[in-house]
Amino acid sequence: MNSSPVEQSISPPSGSRSAPVPWTARDVWLGIAGFTIWIVAFVGLKLAVDWLAIDVDAGLAVTSGELLLLVPVWWLTMRKYGVGWQSLGLRRFEAGALGMGCGLMLLSFLFNFVYGSLLAFFGLRMQVDLVPILQSLSSPWLFLIGGAVIAPIVEEIFFRGFIFAGLRPYYGWQKAALISSLIFALVHLTLNAIVPIFILGYIFALLYQVSDSIWPSILMHVLTNTLALGAAYYLANNPELLELAALAF
């Protein structure tokens, strides 16, 4: 039976360089379980640090916390099956995927603007205010690099390269995208941002499905985080604009 135009549009490019991943759905759920334990431990450690009034550099915490996500990925893929980074989606891609990604991201930014404005009407924020965090740091560069570069790379490897790719053969790409996107949204631990983060996660999974590579989603993820952190950094260094920004958003 011939596939529908919709199915053809979301299929990997012809001559796909990737083979089905060797890790199983069980491996993925084990990785998610390990990640859940990591989240609980990380939150507990933060609460303990705050209670003991220990000064921990936010940049170091963000960067080290993100890099720890690679441990279950390495253990359940490279160590267990002897595969390389290419199996996790770090492959070449066709440039058209970036055009698609930019179009989807523009729609996402428009949704975020409307959604954020609606929250602001009720006196709520969509995300944690990064400005005070940046103002409290003696040197914000590790925090900025960790959030804008390291986090997107690591998170795309974990959520799309490992979870999405591992669940796709068993549940189909749509359900795998839904599951990976939901987990991606929940682990950010920001209730008001669950919907927009879920949408971003689904866009990133779709880009992987179309391009057969996680590089387009990494680049779009880097763009998103860089814009958010760049705006916060600019406001942190221009306090006179904070009141204007509060009125605007």
N, C-alpha and C positions, 0 to 999 in steps of 0.2 A: 504494500500500500504506500502511495506517495505521501510524503510529509506535507503538512499545510504550510502556507507562506509564513505564518507566525513561527512555527517550529523551525523552519529553515533559517529565519532571521536571527534566531537565538542559538543556533548550532555553532560549534567551534569551526574555524575555517577549514576548508578542504586541505588534505595533506597534514592534518594535525600532528604536531611533533610529540604530543604526550600520549603515553599509554595509560590504561586504567591504573589508579594508584594501588599499591599492594596492601596498605593498611585497611582494616575493616571498620564497620560501624561500631563494633565492640571496642576497638582501639580508640575511636573518636570519643565514645562515651566515657571511657577510662580517662582520656585526656581532659574532658570537661569536668569529670569528678575531681581530678587533681587540681584543675584550675579553680574549682569552687573552694577547695580546701585552702588554696593559695589566697583567694580573695578574703576568706574569713580570717586567716592568719594576718594578712596585710592590714585589714581594718582593726583587728585586735591590737596589733603592734602600734598602729597610729594612735589608738585610744590610750594605750599605755604610755607612749611618748608624750602625748598631750598632758596626761595626768601627772607625769613625773616632771613636766616642764623641761624636757630635754630638747635642745636646739638641734634639729636635723635639717640639713639643706634640702629644700623641696626639689631642686633639680636632681640631686643625687637619688632621692627617694623615687622620683618618677622614672628616671633612666634605669636604675637597678631593678625596679619593679617590673618594668616592661621587658627587660632582657630576660628575666626569669621565665617569661612565657615560652621562651624557646626550649626550655628544658624538657617539658612533656612532648613537644613536637620532635625534638631530636631523639628522645628515648623510644617513642612509639613509631618512628618512621626510619630515620637513618640508622640508629643502632639496631633496631629489631629487624629491618628488612634490607639494610645495606643500600638504600637509595641515596641520591644526591639532592642538591637544592632544586634542580630542574623539576623533579617530581612534585615539589611544593609550589610549582607555578612560576618560578623565576626563569621564564623563557622569553625569547624574542616575540614581538607582536606586530601586527599591522597597524600603521599609523591611524587608520580610520577609527580605531577604537577610542583614540583620544578625542576625536571630534564628537563621537557619541557621548563620551564621558563628560565633555564640557557642556553639551546641551542638557544632559540630565542634571548636572550640577547647578546650572542656571535655574532650572525648574525647582531644584531642592532649595536653593537660596531664596527664591521667591516664596516658597512655602514657609521657610523658616522665618522670613520677615513678617508674613501674615500671622503665623502661629505665635511668634514672639510678641507681636503687637497685641494680640488677643490676651496673652498672659499678662502683659504689662497693664492692660486695662483693669485687671483684677489685682494688681499690685504684686505680681509674681515674676520671677526670673526664669528663663529657660535653662541657663547654665550657671555654674559657680562663677562668681565675680573674680576674675584673674588679676585685676588691677592691684588690690591690696597685697596679693601674694607676690607680685613682681616688685612692688614698692618695698616689701620687707626683705628682699634678697640683696646681699651685698654685691653679688654678681649674678645676673639673671641668665647668662648665656647657656649654662648646662640645662637649665629648666627649659629654655626656648628650643635648644637643639633636641633635647629629649622629647619634648612635646610635638615639635614640628617635623622632625625627621625620624628619630628612632622609633617613637610610638607608631606612626603609620606603617613603617616597614614590618615591625614585629607583629602588630595586630593583623595586618593583611596576611602574613605567613600563617598565623594561628587560626584566624577565623575563616579566611577564604582558602588558603593553600592547604590547611590541615582539616578543619571541620567541614567546610562546604564540599571540598573535593572528596573527602572520605565518606560523607553521607550520600552524595549524589548518585552513585551506582545502586544504592539500596532504596532510596526514597524518591528518586527523580530530582532534577535540578530545581524545580519550583519549591518543593517541600524542603529540600536541603537549604535553599536560599532563605526560606522563612525561618527555619530552625536556627541557622547560623546568625541571621540578622537579629532575631529575638534575643539570643544569648549576648550578642554584641551590644545590644541596647541595654539589657538588664545589668550587665557587669560594669557599666559606667556609673551606676549607683546615683543617678540623677533622675528623680521621678518625673519632673516636668519636661525632660528632654528625651524620654523614651521613644516617643513617636518620631521626631525628626532623626534621631540616631538610628532607629530601625529602618527608616526610609533610606538613609545613607548606606547602611549595611546591605540592603537589598540591591541598591544601585551598584555597589562594589561587587556583589556576587554576580549580577547580570553582566558586568564588564568582564569578569573572569570567564563566564560561560561563553560570551561572544568572542573574546580574543584568545582564549586558551593560555592566558598569562595573567599573573597578578600585578604586573608592572603598571597597567593602566589604573587599576584601583589604588595602588600605592601612590601614584602621582596625583590622583584626585584627592586622596586622603591627605597627602602632604599639603596640597593647595588649601583644603578646608582648614586644617590646623594652623597653617602659616597665616592665613587671613585673620583667624580668631586671635592668635597669640600676637600677631603684629599690631592689630588694633589695640589690644590690651596694653602692649608695651608702649605704644605711642601715647595712650591716655595716661599711663603711669608716669611718663616723663613730661606730660603737659597737664598738670592738675587743673588748670583753669578751664580745660575742656570737659572735665568730668560732669559738671553741672549741666552743660549743654547736651552731652551725650545722654544723661539721665532723662532730660526732657524729650529727647528725640526717640528714645527707645523705652 
